[in-house]
Amino acid sequence: MDRPDQTTHFGFRDVPLGEKQTLVNEVFHSVAQRYDLMNDLMSVGLHRAWKDIMITALNPPKTDAPFALLDVAGGTGDIAFRAAKASGHGFRATVCDINTDMLEVGRNRASAQHLDDRVNFVEGNAEALAFPDRTFDGYTIAFGIRNVPQIDLALKEAYRVLRPGSRFLCLEFSTVDVPGLDAFYDFYSFNVIPALGRTVVGDAEAYRYLVESIRRFPPPHALAEMMRAAGFARVSFQRMSGGIVALHSGWRL
Ligand SMILES: C[S@@+](CC[C@H](N)C(=O)[O-])C[C@H]1O[C@@H](n2cnc3c(N)ncnc32)[C@H](O)[C@@H]1O
């Protein structure tokens, strides 16, 4: 969809809509090789528990029944690998991401874990997926939708490629509203995370973007409304860890 006059935000900066994706791609190009290590360091391992909760909600079959997962903005493959390990032999995952550097790391991880026959990696944009209508039994997007310039288009595409009766799950940073935790979280986000980025990746700016993009992301009830507008039913969300993240769910019925 052409929206040439619109602006959006890249972290705290307002930028033309057409420029955001290029800036986002530069961030993930810069961090790809150290992305997984940084996730462990920044979240003190918590991202593993949040992702496991997402896989439990996805509940892929443990039998040989076929199940096709699309993991969008899937980066280095974490969600797809976790889902594959929790599933039976009929499980297949497609990891779709716009960034070739992230996908390259993901492909190497898949072969190291002997999962390359069950998880494949394709380059693509969440806003315009190259898959036919009603192809997938599940759609996941973890810490990805915040980076997509036009979230409404990504949600419509998610709905389009899901089979009726299947589930959309989105794990994303959210709004901390626990007194005391919010002040600590602000300090940690704006001071510790960029410093970690500088030390581990050599790029504090990339992690400043990450922190700022979290603050500019719509609150969970607003995302839920966008999901309903895209057609999803039984929309709900579950806050975790004091609101640091939320798991959003919707069904294509
Ligand atoms: C924070 S990473 C999340 C990776 C993975 N899902 C995880 O949880 O570890 C965000 C990913 O979103 C991808 N991304 C950004 N914009 C995208 C778009 N428009 N379409 C598809 N992927 C996109 C980036 O390339 C990056 O790999």
The ligand as an SDF file (V2000), in Angstrom:
LIG
                    3D

 27 29  0  0  0  0  0  0  0  0999 V2000
   14.3530   -8.5460   17.6140 C   0  0  0  0  0  0  0  0  0  0  0  0
   14.4720   -9.5850   16.1840 S   0  0  0  0  0  0  0  0  0  0  0  0
   13.4650  -10.9700   16.6310 C   0  0  0  0  0  0  0  0  0  0  0  0
   14.0160  -12.2880   16.1450 C   0  0  0  0  0  0  0  0  0  0  0  0
   13.3240  -13.5250   16.7050 C   0  0  0  0  0  0  0  0  0  0  0  0
   11.9150  -13.5250   16.4200 N   0  0  0  0  0  0  0  0  0  0  0  0
   13.5480  -13.6890   18.1780 C   0  0  0  0  0  0  0  0  0  0  0  0
   12.5800  -13.6060   18.9410 O   0  0  0  0  0  0  0  0  0  0  0  0
   14.6810  -13.9000   18.6030 O   0  0  0  0  0  0  0  0  0  0  0  0
   13.4560   -8.7210   15.0380 C   0  0  0  0  0  0  0  0  0  0  0  0
   13.5280   -9.2760   13.6290 C   0  0  0  0  0  0  0  0  0  0  0  0
   12.5240   -8.6120   12.8430 O   0  0  0  0  0  0  0  0  0  0  0  0
   12.9970   -8.5900   11.5080 C   0  0  0  0  0  0  0  0  0  0  0  0
   12.1950   -7.6580   10.7170 N   0  0  0  0  0  0  0  0  0  0  0  0
   12.1590   -6.3070   10.8010 C   0  0  0  0  0  0  0  0  0  0  0  0
   11.2790   -5.7980    9.9100 N   0  0  0  0  0  0  0  0  0  0  0  0
   10.7340   -6.8500    9.2560 C   0  0  0  0  0  0  0  0  0  0  0  0
    9.7600   -6.9720    8.2250 C   0  0  0  0  0  0  0  0  0  0  0  0
    9.1690   -5.9000    7.7050 N   0  0  0  0  0  0  0  0  0  0  0  0
    9.4350   -8.2020    7.7950 N   0  0  0  0  0  0  0  0  0  0  0  0
   10.0430   -9.3040    8.3130 C   0  0  0  0  0  0  0  0  0  0  0  0
   10.9760   -9.2580    9.2730 N   0  0  0  0  0  0  0  0  0  0  0  0
   11.3260   -8.0410    9.7480 C   0  0  0  0  0  0  0  0  0  0  0  0
   14.4570   -8.1950   11.6870 C   0  0  0  0  0  0  0  0  0  0  0  0
   15.2070   -8.4300   10.5400 O   0  0  0  0  0  0  0  0  0  0  0  0
   14.8460   -9.0400   12.8930 C   0  0  0  0  0  0  0  0  0  0  0  0
   15.4000  -10.2770   12.4950 O   0  0  0  0  0  0  0  0  0  0  0  0
  1  2  1  0
  2  3  1  0
  2 10  1  0
  3  4  1  0
  4  5  1  0
  5  6  1  0
  5  7  1  0
  7  8  2  0
  7  9  1  0
 10 11  1  0
 11 12  1  0
 11 26  1  0
 12 13  1  0
 13 14  1  0
 13 24  1  0
 14 15  1  0
 14 23  1  0
 15 16  2  0
 16 17  1  0
 17 18  1  0
 17 23  2  0
 18 19  1  0
 18 20  2  0
 20 21  1  0
 21 22  2  0
 22 23  1  0
 24 25  1  0
 24 26  1  0
 26 27  1  0
M  CHG  2   2   1   9  -1
M  END
$$$$
